[in-house]
Amino acid sequence: MENNRLLDICISTNGQCIQSLIRKLDEYIKHLPNSVFFLVVNQNDCDHIEYINERLIILNSTTKGLSVSRNLAISYSESEWVWFQDDDIELNIENVTKFLDEIALDRSDFYICQIGSLENRKEKYKQYKKLNMEMFLNSLKVSSIEIIAKKNKINGIKFNEELGLGTSMPCCEENLFILNAMKNKLKISQYNNVLCYHTCVDLFRMKKNKGHYIARGYLLSNLNVFLSFFVLVRWSIREINKFGFFRALYFMIVGFKKGKLF
């Protein structure tokens, strides 16, 4: 078959809801242009998977960790663009179709897209002022599901497999990925139309633990010393009434030292 793949939507899952996910993706495929493919990385044993759709590729992997899953998707993708996604999102079919026209213009290397609230379609998953991507501080709120990247521009840029869900440092992998994109001077743009919907209910989000703060320190070890010190103190102050200023600061320093060793 001739390769007409413009966009691979790369979804990470753990196999618990693989059949329902396949049914959902099959329905999306009926309404999306033929240039959109789904690449699902399944990191768990499950019953025999039955599907018949050449635009739905499933990779079964015995590896663990979200960053490992994202990297597998990058290595197997054959599209011009990759979009990293979770298995519980709902696509905005109309806006995804419009976005294909945007990336066909080849005006950027890397997009930060808008995610809507699954519970209230009038709200956003994250509220941003205009993102000035020249300033790394503005990218610290970005989640991996908001990243859409040109495949040939991120060759050599991988998600750090020490970070992310499934590891002892379960966050910040997307922030380090963006930082590396900046260091490689990729042109990063903001796309303001909502392309999909994600839950905004805190109950369904992982609670912060010491691993989150160690991961933050690990991330800061990749910045210059003045910027990293500023962000370290800023983050610690914000945690005074949640995790505790000194506890947050301590674990971030642990992560900073850990990052310097690698």
C-alpha positions as CSV (number, residue, x, y, z in Angstrom):
1,M,0.0,0.0,0.0
2,E,1.3,3.5,-0.9
3,N,2.3,5.4,2.2
4,N,-0.1,8.4,2.5
5,R,0.3,8.8,6.2
6,L,0.4,12.4,7.3
7,L,-0.4,12.0,11.0
8,D,0.0,9.1,13.4
9,I,-2.0,9.4,16.7
10,C,0.2,7.4,19.0
11,I,-1.7,6.0,22.0
12,S,-0.3,4.3,25.0
13,T,-2.4,1.7,26.8
14,N,-2.0,-1.1,29.3
15,G,-4.3,-3.6,27.7
16,Q,-7.1,-3.4,30.3
17,C,-9.5,-1.7,27.9
18,I,-7.9,-2.7,24.5
19,Q,-11.1,-4.0,22.9
20,S,-13.2,-0.9,23.8
21,L,-10.3,1.3,22.6
22,I,-10.2,-0.5,19.3
23,R,-14.0,0.0,18.8
24,K,-13.6,3.7,19.6
25,L,-10.7,4.1,17.2
26,D,-12.5,2.2,14.4
27,E,-15.3,4.7,14.7
28,Y,-12.9,7.6,14.5
29,I,-11.3,6.1,11.4
30,K,-14.6,6.2,9.6
31,H,-14.8,10.0,10.0
32,L,-11.2,11.0,9.6
33,P,-9.2,11.5,6.3
34,N,-7.2,8.5,5.0
35,S,-4.0,10.2,6.0
36,V,-4.6,9.8,9.7
37,F,-3.5,6.5,11.3
38,F,-3.6,5.2,14.9
39,L,-0.5,3.6,16.4
40,V,-1.4,1.9,19.7
41,V,1.4,0.7,22.0
42,N,0.0,-1.9,24.4
43,Q,2.2,-2.6,27.4
44,N,0.4,-5.5,29.1
45,D,-0.6,-9.1,28.5
46,C,-4.2,-9.3,27.3
47,D,-6.5,-11.7,25.5
48,H,-6.2,-12.2,21.8
49,I,-6.7,-8.8,20.0
50,E,-9.1,-8.9,17.1
51,Y,-9.2,-5.9,14.7
52,I,-9.5,-5.4,11.0
53,N,-8.3,-2.0,9.9
54,E,-5.1,-1.2,8.0
55,R,-5.1,2.3,9.6
56,L,-4.9,0.9,13.1
57,I,-1.5,-0.6,14.1
58,I,-1.1,-2.3,17.5
59,L,2.3,-2.9,19.0
60,N,2.3,-5.4,21.9
61,S,5.3,-4.8,24.2
62,T,6.5,-6.4,27.4
63,T,8.3,-3.2,28.4
64,K,6.9,-0.8,31.0
65,G,6.8,2.9,31.3
66,L,5.1,5.7,29.4
67,S,8.3,7.2,28.1
68,V,9.3,3.8,26.7
69,S,5.9,3.6,25.1
70,R,6.3,7.0,23.5
71,N,9.7,6.1,22.2
72,L,8.5,2.9,20.7
73,A,5.8,4.8,18.9
74,I,8.3,7.3,17.5
75,S,10.5,4.4,16.2
76,Y,7.6,2.6,14.5
77,S,5.8,5.6,13.1
78,E,5.8,6.1,9.3
79,S,3.9,9.3,9.2
80,E,5.2,12.8,8.7
81,W,3.8,13.9,12.1
82,V,3.2,12.2,15.5
83,W,0.8,13.1,18.2
84,F,1.2,11.5,21.6
85,Q,-2.1,10.5,23.3
86,D,-3.6,8.6,26.2
87,D,-6.3,6.0,25.7
88,D,-9.0,7.9,27.5
89,I,-9.3,11.0,25.3
90,E,-12.1,11.9,22.9
91,L,-11.2,13.4,19.6
92,N,-12.7,16.5,18.1
93,I,-13.0,15.1,14.6
94,E,-13.8,18.4,12.9
95,N,-10.8,20.2,14.4
96,V,-8.4,17.3,13.8
97,T,-9.4,17.4,10.1
98,K,-8.7,21.2,10.0
99,F,-5.4,20.7,11.7
100,L,-4.3,18.5,8.8
101,D,-4.5,21.6,6.6
102,E,-2.3,23.5,9.1
103,I,0.5,20.9,9.2
104,A,0.4,20.5,5.4
105,L,1.6,24.1,5.1
106,D,4.9,23.1,6.7
107,R,5.1,26.3,8.8
108,S,6.3,24.7,12.0
109,D,8.2,21.7,13.4
110,F,6.4,21.2,16.7
111,Y,2.9,22.2,17.9
112,I,1.5,22.6,21.4
113,C,-2.3,22.0,20.8
114,Q,-5.3,22.8,22.9
115,I,-7.1,20.2,24.9
116,G,-10.7,20.7,26.1
117,S,-12.4,19.5,29.2
118,L,-14.2,16.2,28.9
119,E,-16.7,17.2,31.6
120,N,-17.4,20.7,30.3
121,R,-16.8,21.4,26.6
122,K,-16.6,25.2,27.3
123,E,-13.6,24.8,29.5
124,K,-10.0,23.8,28.7
125,Y,-7.8,21.0,30.2
126,K,-5.2,23.7,30.9
127,Q,-5.5,27.4,30.8
128,Y,-2.7,29.2,29.0
129,K,-2.0,32.8,28.2
130,K,-0.2,33.0,24.9
131,L,2.7,30.6,25.1
132,N,6.0,32.2,24.3
133,M,8.0,29.1,23.5
134,E,11.3,31.1,23.6
135,M,10.9,31.0,27.3
136,F,11.2,27.5,28.8
137,L,9.3,28.5,31.9
138,N,6.2,28.9,29.7
139,S,6.4,25.2,28.7
140,L,6.4,23.7,32.2
141,K,2.7,23.2,32.3
142,V,2.6,21.3,28.9
143,S,1.5,17.6,29.0
144,S,2.7,15.0,26.5
145,I,-0.9,14.7,25.0
146,E,-0.5,18.3,23.8
147,I,2.6,17.6,21.8
148,I,2.4,17.1,18.0
149,A,5.8,16.9,16.4
150,K,7.3,16.5,12.9
151,K,8.8,13.0,12.7
152,N,12.0,13.9,10.8
153,K,12.7,16.9,13.1
154,I,12.7,14.8,16.3
155,N,15.1,12.2,15.1
156,G,17.5,11.8,18.0
157,I,15.2,13.4,20.4
158,K,13.6,10.8,22.7
159,F,11.6,10.8,25.9
160,N,13.9,10.2,28.9
161,E,13.0,6.7,30.1
162,E,14.1,7.5,33.6
163,L,11.1,9.8,33.8
164,G,7.3,9.4,33.3
165,L,4.5,7.1,34.6
166,G,5.7,3.7,35.3
167,T,9.0,4.9,36.8
168,S,10.1,6.1,40.2
169,M,10.1,9.7,38.8
170,P,6.6,9.8,37.3
171,C,6.5,13.2,35.5
172,C,8.5,15.9,33.6
173,E,9.4,13.6,30.7
174,E,7.4,15.9,28.3
175,N,9.1,19.0,29.7
176,L,12.5,17.6,29.1
177,F,11.4,16.5,25.6
178,I,10.4,20.1,24.8
179,L,13.6,21.4,26.3
180,N,15.6,19.2,24.0
181,A,13.4,20.3,21.0
182,M,14.3,23.9,22.0
183,K,18.0,23.1,22.2
184,N,17.8,21.6,18.7
185,K,16.2,24.9,17.6
186,L,12.9,23.4,16.4
187,K,10.3,25.9,15.5
188,I,7.5,25.5,18.1
189,S,4.0,26.9,17.6
190,Q,0.8,27.0,19.6
191,Y,-2.4,25.7,18.0
192,N,-5.4,27.1,19.7
193,N,-8.3,25.0,18.4
194,V,-9.3,22.2,20.7
195,L,-8.3,18.9,19.1
196,C,-9.5,16.5,21.8
197,Y,-11.0,16.3,25.3
198,H,-9.5,15.0,28.5
199,T,-10.8,14.6,32.0
200,C,-10.3,17.6,34.3
201,V,-11.4,15.7,37.4
202,D,-8.5,15.7,40.0
203,L,-9.8,12.3,41.3
204,F,-8.5,10.7,38.1
205,R,-5.0,12.3,38.3
206,M,-2.1,10.8,40.1
207,K,-1.4,12.3,43.5
208,K,1.9,14.0,43.9
209,N,4.5,12.1,45.9
210,K,8.2,12.4,46.5
211,G,8.9,10.9,43.1
212,H,7.3,13.9,41.4
213,Y,9.6,16.3,43.2
214,I,12.7,14.2,42.5
215,A,11.6,14.3,38.8
216,R,11.3,18.0,38.9
217,G,14.8,18.3,40.3
218,Y,16.1,16.0,37.6
219,L,14.5,18.2,35.0
220,L,16.0,21.4,36.5
221,S,19.5,19.8,36.3
222,N,19.3,20.3,32.5
223,L,19.0,24.1,32.9
224,N,21.6,26.7,33.7
225,V,22.3,27.1,37.5
226,F,20.5,30.5,37.8
227,L,17.3,29.5,36.1
228,S,17.2,26.1,37.9
229,F,17.7,27.8,41.3
230,F,14.8,30.3,40.5
231,V,12.4,27.6,39.5
232,L,13.5,25.3,42.4
233,V,12.5,28.0,45.0
234,R,9.4,29.0,43.1
235,W,8.1,25.4,43.0
236,S,8.9,24.9,46.7
237,I,7.0,28.0,47.7
238,R,4.0,26.8,45.9
239,E,4.0,23.6,47.9
240,I,4.0,25.2,51.3
241,N,0.4,24.2,52.0
242,K,0.4,21.0,50.1
243,F,3.6,19.0,50.3
244,G,5.6,21.3,52.5
245,F,8.3,23.8,51.4
246,F,11.3,22.0,52.9
247,R,10.1,18.5,51.9
248,A,9.6,19.7,48.3
249,L,12.9,21.5,48.2
250,Y,14.8,18.5,49.7
251,F,13.4,16.0,47.1
252,M,14.0,18.4,44.2
253,I,17.6,18.8,45.3
254,V,17.9,15.0,45.4
255,G,16.6,14.9,41.8
256,F,18.9,17.7,40.8
257,K,21.9,15.7,42.0
258,K,20.6,12.6,40.4
259,G,20.3,14.4,37.0
260,K,23.8,15.7,37.2
261,L,25.1,12.1,37.5
262,F,23.6,11.1,34.1
